[in-house]
């Protein structure tokens, strides 16, 4: 076996975005949401490294499979969280709610996230 050359994080291809004609691509602007999502991704990255170590150490496939399942769930929940944050951000931008309506919108989005999380 030969060792792979280390990959540079900056060498990755630029992200592909599908943008409707006449629409600018949207990014998460809420720094708390971005931090939360990045932290979740870092935890998942650590889980993946743990799986790599388990394989290198010859751990049983069932244990490794459990860890695969855990990291898949972590990524799914992170994707869901990002999607809900994006939806809330876009709704607030388009509707310009007052403070009471923002609170209602926030509660509705939490309920939506809970409902969607139960699907997976």
Secondary structure in CASP SS format (residue, H / E / C, confidence):
PFRMAT SS
TARGET T0000
AUTHOR 0000-0000-0000
METHOD secondary structure of the structure
MODEL  1
X C 1.00
X C 1.00
X C 1.00
X C 1.00
X C 1.00
X C 1.00
X C 1.00
X C 1.00
X H 1.00
X H 1.00
X H 1.00
X C 1.00
X C 1.00
X C 1.00
X C 1.00
X C 1.00
X C 1.00
X C 1.00
X C 1.00
X C 1.00
X C 1.00
X C 1.00
X C 1.00
X C 1.00
X C 1.00
X C 1.00
X C 1.00
X C 1.00
X C 1.00
X C 1.00
X H 1.00
X H 1.00
X H 1.00
X H 1.00
X H 1.00
X H 1.00
X H 1.00
X H 1.00
X H 1.00
X H 1.00
X H 1.00
X H 1.00
X H 1.00
X H 1.00
X H 1.00
X H 1.00
X H 1.00
X H 1.00
X H 1.00
X H 1.00
X H 1.00
X H 1.00
X H 1.00
X H 1.00
X H 1.00
X H 1.00
X C 1.00
X C 1.00
X C 1.00
X C 1.00
X H 1.00
X H 1.00
X H 1.00
X H 1.00
X H 1.00
X H 1.00
X H 1.00
X H 1.00
X H 1.00
X H 1.00
X H 1.00
X H 1.00
X H 1.00
X H 1.00
X H 1.00
X H 1.00
X H 1.00
X H 1.00
X H 1.00
X H 1.00
X H 1.00
X H 1.00
X H 1.00
X H 1.00
X H 1.00
X H 1.00
X H 1.00
X H 1.00
X H 1.00
X H 1.00
X H 1.00
X H 1.00
X H 1.00
X H 1.00
X H 1.00
X C 1.00
X C 1.00
X C 1.00
X H 1.00
X H 1.00
X H 1.00
X H 1.00
X H 1.00
X H 1.00
X H 1.00
X H 1.00
X H 1.00
X H 1.00
X H 1.00
X H 1.00
X H 1.00
X H 1.00
X H 1.00
X H 1.00
X H 1.00
X H 1.00
X H 1.00
X H 1.00
X H 1.00
X C 1.00
END
